[in-house]
Structure formats: C-alpha cells, structure tokens
Amino acid sequence: MAAPEIAASDMAAPQMTSHYLACLGREIHFTQWGHDHDEVVIAWHGLARTGRDMDDLAQALQHRYRVICPDTMGRGLSQWSPAPEQEYCLAFYVQLAVALLDQLGIKRCHWVGTSMGGAIGTLAASQALKGRIERLVLNDNGPSLAKPAVERIRAYAGQPPSFATASELEAFYRKVYEPFGWLSDAQWRRLAQTSTRRLPDGRVTPHYDPAMVRQFIDHPDDYELWAAYDQIECPVLCLRGEHSDLLLEATTEEMRTRGPRALVVTIPGCGHAPALNVPEQISIIERFLNGWDSSSP
C-alpha cells in the first residue's frame, strides 16, 4: 500500500498534556489535547494498547475539541488492578469512565473507541452515560465479535513476549499489528516507545498487565452487546477494516438495521483495527462528529 501524503497543514501543532486522576480508588492516566475547547471527544484505545494510539486523531481534532485519551486500568501508565478477576471487565471500565468524566466536569461528549474502547463506549452509551454521549464511533467493533479472532487476540495478549532490546520489540509490534494498516516509520517508533516497559531482568515487554486477559475467562460473555446496542439512542458510526477477522460483514449489516442503525464505513487496506492515523480515516470521523449520519444524503 502506498504511503499516504500527510501535509503539514493537515495536523495542528501538538498540545498534549499528561495527567493522573484517582477514579474509584484506582489511578488512571490520560493525555489531553485542545483543552480550551467546550466540545469534548473521549478517545479510548483497544485491548492491549494505550491511549497514545490516539495521538494522531487527537492532534487533528484539537483545533475544535478537547480530546481526552485515557489509558485503561492495567495499560500504559494507569494503575494495575489489585482485583483482576472482578475489575478487568467492561462494566468496571464504564464505572471508571463515568468517574473520570465526572471529575473532569464533562457533562456531554463524543466517544471514539477502538475495539475494546468501542465496547466500553457501547455499554456506556446504553446505560451509565446515556444522554451524555452525543455521538459514538466504533472502530472495528460491534455488538458481536468473531470467536476465532477473539481467541487469536487472547492468545498473544495473555502471554506477552519479552525481548533483549527495544528494537526487537518494535519489530514484534510491526508484525502483530500489521492489520492496523499503513504507519510511517516515525509512527511505528512512537507506538513501540509508548507501549514498552522494562522487566526486572532488563528485558522489555508490552506495557500492560497480562492479567487483563482474565476478562475472557471471568467474563466470557462481556463482548456480547446486542442488548446494550439496541438501547443506544445517539448516532453511531462504525468503521470496519476491510480485512477484519474480528468484526464480520454480517454483523455490520445487522448494525445498520437494529438499534441506532449505525452508519457503516469500510476502511480499505486495514484489518483489525484501523490505526486512525491518516487524513482519510480522520476526515471520516470529523465529518461524523460534525453531523453526518445514516440519514444524511
């Protein structure tokens, strides 16, 4: 796939700041962009990732929105759970999200969620944050996920490898996250550097708690969300990677006709999940946040 051209004018100068808040007794880290704006976007990452995956999207949106990019508990710089069996699940993540928004004084927001971040948004928009989430973007996530792909993700996420050097870890990321689509060398390097922690023996490994994969053991039906999806009343945009093995076309077709009747857009050249790092993908989200939905011409 040819590298897309990214003009300097497409991305505003970065204005990221880093913050920590205690939510339900757990320290949550988040980055913030465009903090002077009234309109808010919550950008929530995927299962084994961190909030820094949203840097390119947040940098592009910061000219109009205050963008909050949390690290989920057990990922990145957020605290690991002392009770993984109970707390590594969508319901507790939603409680943390509500606590975070309340402390930040955010009464209404848009939500962009990749994979797990989309599932958190789906559950939140149907219940605890219903009426507060104005528009919901699901990035390669839906109310039902293909079980073989879930098992594939569970297998590599539950047993993170370790390497002697950061360069070897970056090479691992480039291979396992190839379905993200095109990333520049600088974007791959940033992904690796913001997703790395050093072990006591000096080796490096992905920056998350391996116990977070217990979600699939202790909460096996966590991602079966049709009942929640059907309760959503805000507009929904679903981005599906063209080659995604997690979000099947049959599921997105059903999403078009049930509940909020999602607007579905296929992202070419990607699997699970589009990285939201190039102008073509970002412009779709911007257009949706500006009012485009399934009823638009």
Secondary structure, 3 states (H helix, E strand, C coil): CCCCCCCHHHCCCCCCEEEEEEECCEEEEEEEECCCCCCEEEEECCCCCCHHHHHHHHHHHCCCCEEEEECCCCECCCCCCCCHHHHCCHHHHHHHHHHHHHHCCCCCEEEEEECHHHHHHHHHHHCCCCCCEEEEEEECCCCCCCHHHHHHHHHHHHCCCCECCHHHHHHHHHHHCHHHCCCCHHHHHHHHHCCEEECCCCCEEECECHHHHHHHHHCCCCCCCHHHHHHCCCCEEEEEECCCCCCCHHHHHHHHHCCCCCEEEEECCCCCCCCCCCHHHHHHHHHHHCCCCCCCC
